[in-house]
Amino acid sequence: MSLPKHHVVRPPERRTAAQSGEDGEIEQMHVAGEDTRTSAAEVRAFYDSHPYPPPIDNLDRYRDLYRNPDRRRAQSLLLWPEEKPRADRDILVAGCGTSQAARYALREPNAHVTAIDISETSLRHTRDLQRKYGLRNLEFHRLAIEQVGELGKTFEQIVCTGVLHHLPDPDMGLRSLRNTLAPNGAMHLMVYATYGRAGIYMMQEYCRLLGVGAANLELRDLGTVIDALPVDHPIAGIARSTRDFRHPDALADALLHPQDRAYTVAQLYAWLQRCGVTFGRWLEQAPYLPQCGAIAATPHAARLFSLSPQLQHAAVELLRGTMTRHSFVAYRDDRLGGSQPITFDGDEWRAYVPLRLPWTMCIRDRLPPGSAAVLINPTHTYPDLALPITAAQERLLAAIDGSRSADEVLRHAGAPISDGEGRKFIARLWEYDQIVLERCSC
């Protein structure tokens, strides 16, 4: 397997609040600097006219998916591997868009979900879903993330995906979220990644040069231009892989947004530290790990393994080259206990309870020589992250039922596999995003 080719173009420089050094206000939104005050108003107007994600009116399929309790349990263990899943958490969806808060309220009926957004249009679409599905556990506030402290509440779970990179001052936004997070709470954050968005930033600059606007006709013409680009243009792969890229509002969000920045892995770690936040894990971690996929077989593998985890992740991002976003779990920096409690040093791993991720797949057709099956996580975008397993490993995998500890799995499987090989396989399943691990039972 070969690693995907990539193109590297730096995003255009934008003056941030941290660079401006000025403080100000606009429309009750705490922003900074003259330029960023204009941007704050523009961002609100942009989402009122181009709500994103594209509005939907049906969540039936989503509701049906989460009737599987293992799906909710797996999502909980990604954030809190040391806690038994709870149904009654206080959840904040910050920058909820058109449907995200309704999804959380639907899948967690015993939780209390608070949704905030600066766009009245987005909140209106979410209210429509609330009425349709009778979501009494959902409340709304038209509020900027920087103002979330005005709610006077703390939240055990905060979800903020695709929002912080659009703020005039992302540091202020992240600190505001951090300060409303409960001491042992968890955040699911997503921000744009620099290198994989090379084509996006090229086309953003193109649109600025031509003065392309966000009217429907101009968006249709822009989509036609993108379709006509060579297949090796940096944006071509993004356009093919992004399901809603041809939707006018999605195209506007990607190429015409008035405020946009991206982070490399190194910048992301520095940003979290600067804002009093610690990194927990990548939501899908295999793409960042040098021991996963084709990278493990390269001549530089040993040198990569010798680096600290942060540097490993930064180096692998450069090798992958096409990551467009970073989705991860984060905690307060004063949280009790470590930010990543899962470790395979010593014997603690024996008491972990593995749970297979319900959205993964086991393929038994057209297998590599010597393999009994291939494990695939559909959320991975890199084909080299498929995991071939032997017949003995497949029997061990079959013994994972979400209630047995790793030690019980090894004994129950009856497979000819040593303890050392068993530990290595459990760790490999976890690294490849095939399982989550519940540590609280130990």
FENRABEL-V814724 format. One record per residue. N is the residue number from 1. PHI is phi in whole degrees, -180 to 180 (NA if undefined). Layout:
n = <N N>
phi = <PHI PHI>
//
This chain:
n = <1 2 3 4 5 6 7 8 9 10 11 12 13 14 15 16 17 18 19 20 21 22 23 24 25 26 27 28 29 30 31 32 33 34 35 36 37 38 39 40 41 42 43 44 45 46 47 48 49 50 51 52 53 54 55 56 57 58 59 60 61 62 63 64 65 66 67 68 69 70 71 72 73 74 75 76 77 78 79 80 81 82 83 84 85 86 87 88 89 90 91 92 93 94 95 96 97 98 99 100 101 102 103 104 105 106 107 108 109 110 111 112 113 114 115 116 117 118 119 120 121 122 123 124 125 126 127 128 129 130 131 132 133 134 135 136 137 138 139 140 141 142 143 144 145 146 147 148 149 150 151 152 153 154 155 156 157 158 159 160 161 162 163 164 165 166 167 168 169 170 171 172 173 174 175 176 177 178 179 180 181 182 183 184 185 186 187 188 189 190 191 192 193 194 195 196 197 198 199 200 201 202 203 204 205 206 207 208 209 210 211 212 213 214 215 216 217 218 219 220 221 222 223 224 225 226 227 228 229 230 231 232 233 234 235 236 237 238 239 240 241 242 243 244 245 246 247 248 249 250 251 252 253 254 255 256 257 258 259 260 261 262 263 264 265 266 267 268 269 270 271 272 273 274 275 276 277 278 279 280 281 282 283 284 285 286 287 288 289 290 291 292 293 294 295 296 297 298 299 300 301 302 303 304 305 306 307 308 309 310 311 312 313 314 315 316 317 318 319 320 321 322 323 324 325 326 327 328 329 330 331 332 333 334 335 336 337 338 339 340 341 342 343 344 345 346 347 348 349 350 351 352 353 354 355 356 357 358 359 360 361 362 363 364 365 366 367 368 369 370 371 372 373 374 375 376 377 378 379 380 381 382 383 384 385 386 387 388 389 390 391 392 393 394 395 396 397 398 399 400 401 402 403 404 405 406 407 408 409 410 411 412 413 414 415 416 417 418 419 420 421 422 423 424 425 426 427 428 429 430 431 432 433 434 435 436 437 438 439 440 441 442>
phi = <NA -114 -77 -66 -70 -146 -118 -119 -132 -70 -67 -61 -66 -130 -80 -95 -63 -63 -80 -75 73 -117 -118 -166 -138 -151 48 65 -107 -80 -130 -137 84 -62 -63 -74 -65 -62 -63 -60 -67 -65 -62 -62 -64 -61 -74 -68 -94 -134 -61 -143 -62 -51 -58 -129 -125 -141 -117 -60 -64 -63 -60 -66 -59 -88 -73 -79 -63 -66 -68 -68 -63 -63 -62 -66 -70 -62 -91 -132 -67 -99 -126 -66 -58 -121 -100 -112 -74 -91 -117 -109 -107 -97 74 -75 65 -92 -152 -61 -66 -64 -62 -65 -65 -72 -82 -121 -66 -96 -88 -108 -109 -108 -114 -127 -163 -87 -99 -66 -62 -63 -65 -64 -64 -68 -62 -60 -68 -60 -66 -63 -106 61 -87 -77 -93 -125 -127 -123 -145 -81 -154 -77 -58 -63 -103 -61 -61 -68 -71 67 -129 -117 -129 -78 -137 -123 -117 -145 -119 75 -124 -59 -73 -100 -80 -58 -133 -59 -62 -62 -63 -67 -64 -63 -65 -57 -75 -102 -82 -60 -51 -110 -78 -138 -118 -104 -118 -142 -132 -68 -105 -69 -69 -72 -97 -53 -63 -60 -71 -64 -73 -60 -65 -59 -64 -67 -61 -92 67 -66 -102 -103 -67 -58 -63 -65 -68 -63 -63 -63 -62 -66 -62 -63 -62 -86 -72 -60 -66 -98 -66 -56 -87 -62 -63 -65 -62 -73 -89 -89 -60 -104 -63 -84 -69 -54 -68 -68 -64 -64 -62 -76 -114 -124 -64 -73 -142 -160 -144 -137 -127 -78 -58 -62 -66 -64 -60 -65 -62 -60 -61 -63 -103 76 -126 -112 -78 -100 -165 -74 -61 -114 -93 -55 -62 -100 -101 -69 -84 -110 77 -65 -61 -64 -101 -82 -62 -92 -56 -62 -68 -64 -62 -79 -81 -66 -53 -60 -71 -58 -63 -65 -68 -69 -58 -67 -71 -65 79 -119 -66 -103 -154 -117 -115 -154 -106 -140 -134 -65 -76 -104 -66 -71 86 -78 -81 -134 -80 -82 -145 -112 -80 72 -112 -59 -57 -61 -90 -62 -105 -80 -129 -69 -69 -64 -93 -83 -130 -118 -105 -123 -106 48 -85 -65 -56 83 -102 -95 -166 -129 -98 -131 -103 -62 -74 -74 -102 -110 -66 -74 -92 -67 -116 -71 -132 -86 -63 -64 -68 -65 -66 -66 -60 -65 -80 -79 -122 86 -121 -77 -72 -59 -64 -67 -61 -61 -75 -75 -65 63 -89 -75 -139 -76 -60 -63 -68 -64 -59 -63 -72 -60 -61 -67 -60 -69 -63 -87 60 -98 -137 -114 -124 -98 -96 -63 -70 -91>
//
